[in-house]
Each structure stands twice: as structure tokens, then as C-alpha cells.
Amino acid sequence: MTETQTKTSGPEFRAAAGAIDGLRNDLMRDVLAYRPLPPLNPDGRLIRRLPEGLRKAAVWTPHALVLFAAFLVMMAGFSEWEFRLLMGLVPAIPVAMTLVRPVAAFWASILGTVLCAVLGSEGLWGPSAFMAQIVVLVVVAARTRPRTAAWMWLLILLFGVFLEGGDPSITAPLVTLSAFALLVVAVVQIRRDAEREVTVQRTVTAVERDRRTLLEERTTIARELHDVVAHHMSVVAIQAEAAPYRVENPPPELEQAFVTIRENAVAALTELRRVLGVVRAEDYEAPDAPQPTLAALDGLLDNVRETGLETEKVITGAVRELPQGVELSAYRIVQEALSNSLRHAPGASARVELGYVLGGLGLRVVNGPPRGLVKPSPGAGHGITGMRERVAMLNGEMTAGTTEDGGYEIAVFLPVPLSDGPEPRETAGSTADATGDADTVVVERGGGA
């Protein structure tokens, strides 16, 4: 490698090349670009507290301040007896230009300073040129970024030292005052950008958290659906395989029909596992215990009571076994509703109502308003979304909303075709009289521990 190649590839050369590229991009590219200063946000922390009439005018406060500064610069230039109009307008024009063309305003301020130094009698930095340069630096820095402010400050320093023949004492007051002003502007910009980035990150995090919660709930539903359907399809396949052996001398058509049933069941089961298997996590393990049904509802209520939630269960109608998917969904809806009561209504009581009707299952969970000193936990509402998805999966209906006393009510109806309803079963507390009337009303109450 030659010496020239070493110099051009060293870190010092790359840093210098990057600095020159930064100067070119910030102050030399698109110098005449039209970039009007936008008004303030009417929903800002200060502006939104003003009356409606003042709020519309307050959004133009930065524009008014810049134009007022341009007026002060023009008045300072009138102190010169000779060329009063030029000494006032020349430095004031770049100040006003910062509202529409900030980069061009910086270069115009330098040219205006040279013109004022030639025509005036107070040297390079007269009162109007001094004020104009400070205002231009501050406004342009506020409208760009800290790197641009650093480049402008360095160019002003080199410009002053060069015109004064290498004596920095004349330019020292300007560069000192402008350094403090630009430092304040840079700190404000960095803090504003940090707050904006934090707000964006919080928004993205909240959206991702909401999506993850929703996907987790849908994944849970898909897994449970897989477990329920896979169980029944496995039973169909096994029964279809064993059925020919239970009939003495079955005809070939019957055997072929059972073979077809088994093949279709196995194919459907394989396809179901392939499609729904993608929702399972790599570390997911199938539960050892069967999926819960309404028969396990008493255990759920006992667990909730141990946490301090007073619960009451009411059952109407003839209790019977329902399809596994219906019972599982009903159990999960009650579970989520009681969890919401614990989180959002601490100290309240809850009532669970189950209504066995001819066409399906009615479910209602209602809790009272929160009581006590414990503050309700905020929620994103994904529990309600999960309930609605379960109900929609079964072609049911669901309503959810607040009650008149400030509590919350969830009402669900899950349809069950008549052919899917097994025979009624007797449970603790259910009776059927001698006339065959199986309609019962069972009320169970429990208090918190």
C-alpha cells in the first residue's frame, strides 16, 4: 500500500471528508429551498389552555417574534446618519428571510454584514449587523439541527477573523454570545427530539403489546380448538376402524364405507394439525389434564373467592352436558369475566348466571362498582376481544357494557343444535319432580376469605 493510499484511507481523512460532506449538505445544498416556518400546534401544553380566540393567534407567535426582531434590527440601523435606509433594511431582510428560506438567510446575513461594514462607520459588527447575526444564528439553528448550528458558528468565527486581519478580539463578543445562545438552542432541540423519540417508542410499544396480547389470545383459542376437534376426529377414526369387527360378516360395501370414513378422519386430523400447528410455540406442551368444562366451574369460583371476591352462582334450566367446545368457551368466558372483576372492580361482588335453554346456553356475569381503597387496574380491553372471538367462533351473541349502578355486565348466548345436546345429567342441587319437569333454579353463594 502506498503512502497516498494510507493517507486517503486513514481515520483522520475519513473524518475530514465526513465533515466537509456535512458542511456541504447543511449549508451549501438547496440553499434557496423554500421552507416556511409552520405555526405552533394548537393542542400544545400552553396554547390549549388559552381561550379559543387567543388560541388561533397564539400559533403564530414565533412568526411575530421574528418580525419584531427584524423591526428592532432595522431601527438600530437607522442610528447611522449616512445611508440610513440601507443600514436598516440590509440587516433586517435576512432576519425576515429566516421564516421562509433559513439557509439562504444565513448567507444573506454575511453579505449584509460586509455591505454594512463598507457603508457604515462603526466597523464590521455595528449594532444592526451584530443584532441581525445573533437573531439569524438562533432562528436558523432552531429550524435545522445542532450540527448546522456548529457549522454556522465556525464560519462566523473564521469570517470575522479573516476580515479583521487575524485579530479575533473584535469578533470575540459576537462568537461568545452566539455560542451561549446556540448551546441553549441545541439543548432544547436535543431534549425535544428525545421526548419525541420516547413518545414514538411508547406508541410503538403499546401497539406491539396490544397486538401481542391479541395474538396470544387468538393462539390460545386456536390451541383449544385444535385439542377439542382433534379429540373428536381421533374418536371418529378409531370407531370407524373398530366398527367392522363388531358386525358379524359385514358386507364389503359397509367395510369400504368404514375404511373411507377412517381415511377421511385421519386426513382431516392431519390437515388440522398442520394448519393449527403453526400457532404453537416451540416450547408448548400439550396439557396433561383435559380441557376444563362447566363441571369445573365450582373450583374456579372457589379460587376466586380465596382472593376476596364475593361470588354468587345461579343456574336455571335442565343442566346437561354440552359439546366440548361450548363448555370450554363458556368456562373461559366466565374465567376472563371474573378476572376482569378482580382487576377493574376491586372490592365488588360478582354474579354468574347459567341458563340451560332448548337452543343453547345463556351466560351472564355481572359485577358491582369498585369499592374500597384499592385503585382499579387499567386495561387494554383484550379480554373482551377474546370473549367476542370465542362467541363468534360458535356463532353466538354477546353484549358487554356498564350497568346503571356503575358495575359491568357481560351477557352471552351460545347456540347448541338439538342434535348436539346429550341427555340431561343430574348435578348437586338439581332435581326433577315426578311429573318430568327438569327445570331447576340453583343458587350458590360464597364470600371472600
C-alpha atoms as one frame of an Amber mdcrd trajectory, in Angstrom:
protein
   0.000   0.000   0.000   1.430   3.378  -0.984   1.707   6.383   1.321  -1.031
   8.210  -0.609  -3.425   5.301  -0.170  -2.644   5.179   3.553  -3.460   8.860
   3.988  -6.673   8.694   1.999  -7.917   5.629   3.900  -6.937   6.729   7.410
  -9.495   7.723  10.086  -8.339  11.368  10.020  -9.004  11.640   6.296 -12.403
   9.976   6.621 -13.339  12.310   9.471 -12.321  15.365   7.439 -14.207  14.100
   4.390 -17.280  13.483   6.527 -17.060  16.987   7.988 -16.838  18.553   4.534
 -19.794  16.472   3.371 -21.750  17.640   6.417 -20.966  21.282   5.653 -21.993
  20.796   2.030 -25.267  19.103   2.962 -26.220  21.574   5.702 -25.262  24.960
   4.259 -24.496  24.544   0.561 -27.097  22.161  -0.816 -30.561  23.548  -1.556
 -29.587  26.988  -0.304 -32.688  28.596  -1.803 -35.067  25.854  -0.655 -38.464
  27.197   0.352 -39.153  26.049   3.905 -41.830  28.188   5.551 -41.928  28.125
   9.335 -45.076  26.185  10.351 -47.396  27.528  13.055 -47.374  26.076  16.533
 -49.500  23.096  17.477 -52.858  24.384  18.774 -53.003  21.389  21.122 -49.733
  22.264  22.844 -49.469  22.283  26.616 -49.629  26.082  26.855 -51.753  27.055
  23.843 -54.610  24.678  24.633 -55.174  26.489  27.958 -55.896  29.772  26.192
 -59.363  30.894  25.090 -60.461  29.934  21.608 -59.949  33.428  20.177 -56.413
  33.790  21.530 -55.514  30.246  20.562 -55.826  30.975  16.845 -53.494  33.949
  17.153 -51.045  32.284  19.560 -49.993  29.698  16.966 -48.284  32.499  15.008
 -46.200  33.679  17.978 -42.799  32.600  16.512 -43.500  34.492  13.294 -44.432
  37.614  15.223 -41.263  37.415  17.343 -39.022  37.065  14.294 -40.670  40.007
  12.524 -40.406  42.086  15.705 -36.692  41.246  15.889 -36.336  42.335  12.254
 -38.024  45.629  13.149 -35.588  46.180  16.047 -32.623  45.469  13.750 -33.957
  47.979  11.229 -34.385  50.648  13.929 -30.842  50.007  15.149 -29.558  50.585
  11.601 -31.264  53.986  11.441 -28.765  55.252  14.024 -26.313  55.699  11.164
 -26.657  59.146   9.631 -25.408  58.101   6.230 -27.286  55.532   4.199 -29.871
  55.197   6.977 -32.341  53.279   4.828 -29.766  50.761   3.620 -28.192  50.382
   7.066 -31.621  49.498   8.441 -33.085  47.344   5.684 -29.995  45.355   4.654
 -29.522  43.548   8.010 -33.284  43.317   8.663 -34.071  41.459   5.433 -32.061
  38.293   6.347 -33.835  38.206   9.707 -37.229  38.149   7.979 -35.934  35.590
   5.441 -35.437  33.032   8.223 -39.209  32.466   8.151 -39.159  31.066   4.602
 -35.561  30.351   3.493 -33.381  29.742   6.581 -30.138  28.634   4.874 -30.280
  31.476   2.371 -30.901  33.876   5.269 -27.593  32.861   6.870 -25.577  33.623
   3.741 -27.574  36.818   3.179 -26.700  37.957   6.701 -22.981  37.545   5.971
 -23.282  39.574   2.746 -25.330  42.181   4.579 -22.638  42.438   7.264 -19.997
  43.113   4.612 -22.183  45.767   2.979 -22.886  47.487   6.318 -19.182  47.453
   7.186 -18.385  49.161   3.875 -21.132  51.772   4.074 -21.184  52.343   7.832
 -18.754  53.965  10.202 -18.811  51.548  13.143 -16.674  48.744  11.741 -17.526
  45.158  10.954 -20.035  44.476  13.698 -22.162  47.547  14.032 -25.326  47.476
  16.187 -27.649  46.386  13.373 -25.242  43.788  11.952 -24.495  42.413  15.437
 -28.180  42.015  16.321 -29.063  40.609  12.908 -26.311  37.990  13.064 -27.371
  36.781  16.528 -31.033  36.516  15.552 -30.258  34.734  12.289 -27.982  32.216
  14.003 -30.553  31.430  16.681 -33.538  31.127  14.327 -31.702  29.078  11.703
 -30.251  26.793  14.384 -33.720  26.279  15.860 -35.065  25.385  12.425 -32.274
  22.958  11.471 -30.152  20.808  13.756 -27.207  21.158  16.173 -24.625  20.209
  13.525 -25.775  23.070  11.307 -25.520  25.464  14.252 -21.931  24.374  14.858
 -21.028  24.955  11.207 -22.586  28.433  11.214 -20.774  29.437  14.399 -17.429
  28.232  12.991 -17.951  30.077   9.693 -18.828  33.311  11.530 -15.652  32.993
  13.583 -13.478  32.422  10.504 -15.307  35.194   8.627 -14.722  37.758  11.393
 -11.095  36.841  11.940 -10.392  36.952   8.207 -11.947  40.401   7.659 -10.241
  41.867  10.719  -6.810  40.760   9.564  -6.386  37.909  12.040  -7.408  39.858
  15.148 -10.114  37.801  16.953 -10.795  40.426  19.624 -13.343  42.322  17.508
 -15.361  39.187  16.699 -14.987  37.741  20.223 -18.164  39.346  21.711 -20.285
  38.038  18.832 -18.945  34.490  18.881 -19.110  34.318  22.689 -22.704  35.482
  22.900 -23.757  33.371  19.931 -22.044  30.295  21.437 -24.199  30.523  24.579
 -27.331  31.153  22.511 -26.642  28.237  20.189 -25.844  25.983  23.123 -29.251
  26.723  24.646 -30.946  26.068  21.302 -29.072  22.781  20.891 -30.042  21.594
  24.376 -33.688  22.415  23.721 -33.557  20.607  20.367 -31.920  17.510  21.819
 -34.463  17.350  24.622 -37.353  17.840  22.204 -36.046  15.120  19.901 -35.563
  12.786  22.866 -39.128  13.390  24.047 -40.440  12.813  20.540 -38.466   9.590
  20.240 -39.684   8.394  23.641 -43.270   9.166  22.615 -42.839   7.259  19.379
 -41.268   4.320  21.191 -44.065   4.278  23.742 -46.643   4.335  20.990 -44.904
   1.542  19.105 -44.508  -0.453  22.313 -48.175  -0.023  23.187 -49.249  -1.086
  19.707 -46.946  -4.092  19.754 -48.118  -5.027  23.252 -51.741  -4.817  22.146
 -51.041  -6.908  19.066 -49.095  -9.457  21.094 -51.895  -9.745  23.654 -54.472
 -10.191  20.925 -52.342 -12.760  19.110 -51.762 -14.662  22.352 -55.496 -14.825
  22.950 -56.128 -15.999  19.401 -53.335 -18.530  19.766 -54.936 -19.877  22.919
 -58.273 -20.207  21.151 -56.622 -21.962  18.206 -54.838 -24.397  20.518 -58.012
 -25.203  22.411 -59.915 -25.604  19.143 -57.218 -27.965  17.951 -57.410 -30.028
  21.134 -61.210 -30.273  21.008 -61.531 -31.087  17.307 -58.524 -33.406  17.295
 -60.037 -35.410  20.132 -63.328 -35.934  18.333 -61.687 -36.698  15.000 -59.465
 -39.282  16.714 -62.547 -40.908  18.244 -64.225 -40.998  14.820 -61.161 -42.644
  13.249 -60.879 -45.276  15.992 -64.572 -46.114  15.937 -64.593 -46.336  12.162
 -61.661 -48.765  12.310 -63.274 -50.922  15.020 -66.837 -50.874  13.674 -66.467
 -53.693  11.062 -65.272 -56.093  13.786 -68.464 -55.552  15.765 -70.684 -56.787
  12.937 -70.741 -60.465  12.011 -69.968 -60.966   8.329 -70.247 -57.322   7.320
 -70.882 -56.723   3.611 -67.943 -55.373   1.579 -69.760 -52.094   0.956 -70.049
 -51.481   4.691 -66.378 -52.293   5.258 -65.382 -49.952   2.448 -67.597 -47.216
   3.901 -65.898 -47.503   7.276 -62.473 -47.502   5.614 -63.402 -44.307   3.764
 -64.667 -42.706   6.972 -61.437 -43.555   8.771 -59.249 -42.300   5.911 -61.151
 -39.026   5.742 -60.973 -38.593   9.514 -57.233 -39.236   9.547 -56.698 -36.883
   6.599 -58.782 -34.152   8.262 -56.909 -34.631  11.524 -53.554 -34.408   9.752
 -54.585 -31.257   7.895 -55.950 -29.709  11.088 -52.703 -30.347  12.933 -50.691
 -28.974  10.031 -52.697 -25.741   9.838 -53.151 -25.088  13.544 -49.743 -26.415
  14.483 -48.118 -23.187  13.301 -49.664 -21.306  16.226 -47.967 -23.452  18.822
 -44.782 -22.142  20.363 -41.698 -24.300  20.162 -41.806 -24.934  23.900 -45.559
 -25.580  24.005 -46.555 -28.799  25.673 -50.000 -30.283  25.487 -51.782 -30.124
  28.837 -51.789 -33.338  30.842 -55.295 -32.719  32.195 -58.366 -32.463  29.963
 -59.658 -29.046  28.974 -61.956 -27.521  31.623 -65.731 -27.608  31.277 -68.614
 -26.127  33.206 -68.363 -29.042  35.606 -65.167 -27.417  36.907 -66.840 -24.054
  37.400 -67.227 -24.566  41.155 -63.479 -24.958  41.530 -62.947 -21.740  39.593
 -65.370 -19.886  41.848 -63.678 -21.267  44.956 -60.315 -19.985  43.733 -61.795
 -16.571  43.046 -63.372 -16.424  46.478 -59.992 -17.074  48.068 -58.772 -13.829
  46.507 -61.548 -11.903  48.272 -64.189 -11.626  45.525 -67.703 -12.389  46.713
 -69.357 -14.560  44.084 -72.821 -15.985  43.504 -73.757 -18.681  41.014 -77.276
 -19.121  39.669 -78.270 -21.996  37.380 -81.626 -22.201  35.637 -82.967 -24.879
  33.347 -82.135 -28.542  32.983 -78.404 -28.987  33.477 -76.972 -31.158  30.734
 -73.685 -31.858  29.035 -72.993 -29.595  26.082 -70.482 -30.002  23.247 -66.949
 -29.749  24.499 -66.214 -26.567  22.530 -69.261 -24.825  24.003 -68.432 -25.818
  27.574 -64.789 -24.843  27.166 -65.683 -21.430  25.717 -68.270 -20.816  28.431
 -65.733 -21.713  31.112 -63.105 -19.403  29.612 -65.593 -16.528  29.311 -66.552
 -16.848  32.983 -62.885 -17.089  33.902 -61.972 -13.942  31.989 -65.010 -12.041
  33.275 -64.148 -12.829  36.893 -60.518 -11.861  36.254 -61.707  -8.528  34.883
 -63.830  -8.065  38.012 -60.792  -8.607  40.206 -58.672  -6.157  38.210 -61.139
  -3.424  37.355 -63.646  -3.609  40.228 -61.723  -4.419  43.425 -63.973  -4.916
  46.409 -67.069  -5.570  44.282 -69.209  -8.698  44.206 -69.867 -10.836  41.140
 -72.816 -12.920  39.988 -72.555 -15.764  37.480 -75.774 -16.922  35.822 -76.076
 -20.035  33.632 -79.292 -20.663  31.747 -79.772 -24.015  30.026 -82.424 -23.491
  27.348 -83.629 -25.628  24.494 -81.494 -23.932  21.838 -78.252 -23.427  23.726
 -76.657 -21.895  26.798 -77.229 -18.429  28.225 -74.416 -16.930  30.251 -74.359
 -13.723  32.257 -71.613 -12.357  34.501 -72.231  -9.076  36.280 -70.195  -7.293
  38.934 -70.907  -4.247  41.030 -68.924  -0.985  41.136 -65.456  -0.970  42.722
 -65.331  -0.423  46.463 -62.629   0.223  48.982 -59.275   1.960  48.708 -57.699
  -0.278  46.056 -57.465   1.523  42.715 -58.765  -0.342  39.636 -56.073  -1.561
  37.260 -56.045  -0.050  33.764 -56.699  -2.452  30.925 -56.409  -2.546  27.146
 -59.737  -4.364  26.636 -58.290  -7.542  25.058 -60.194  -9.761  27.463 -63.451
  -8.542  25.922 -61.964  -9.040  22.460 -61.046 -12.632  23.299 -64.572 -13.283
  24.572 -66.101 -11.898  21.395 -63.833 -14.098  19.281 -64.865 -17.187  21.237
 -68.533 -16.305  20.871 -68.136 -15.553  17.142 -66.390 -18.892  16.658 -69.566
 -20.603  17.911 -71.960 -18.264  16.026 -73.213 -16.857  19.314 -74.152 -13.413
  20.527 -72.537 -11.231  23.167 -73.133  -7.863  24.761 -70.879  -6.076  27.236
 -71.279  -2.736  28.965 -71.650  -0.845  32.204 -74.692  -1.171  34.424 -76.763
   1.593  35.980 -75.030   1.261  39.358 -71.547   1.621  37.832 -70.757  -2.079
  37.525 -70.165  -4.155  34.415 -72.230  -6.844  32.709 -71.357  -9.492  30.133
 -74.205 -11.401  28.532 -73.567 -14.301  26.130 -75.716 -16.798  24.291 -74.034
 -19.863  22.784 -76.317 -21.806  20.418 -76.363 -25.595  20.562 -78.223 -27.581
  17.879 -80.746 -30.021  19.284 -78.875 -32.970  17.828 -75.729 -31.971  19.736
 -77.320 -31.888  23.164 -76.691 -35.069  25.221 -79.137 -36.343  27.774 -79.658
 -34.195  30.894 -77.407 -35.026  33.785 -78.036 -34.660  37.449 -75.749 -32.386
  39.377 -75.554 -31.380  43.005 -78.553 -29.250  43.764 -80.570 -30.152  40.651
 -83.808 -32.143  40.894 -86.538 -33.402  38.622 -90.000 -33.933  40.016 -92.228
 -36.882  39.336 -94.020 -35.098  36.520 -90.840 -34.959  34.472 -90.238 -31.229
  34.894 -86.453 -30.847  34.861 -86.333 -27.031  35.130 -84.435 -26.025  38.246
 -83.047 -22.949  39.868 -79.825 -23.449  41.804 -78.277 -20.619  43.765 -74.850
 -20.895  45.367 -73.234 -18.064  47.254 -69.777 -17.645  48.576 -67.902 -14.873
  50.276 -64.313 -13.804  50.163 -61.851 -15.332  52.552
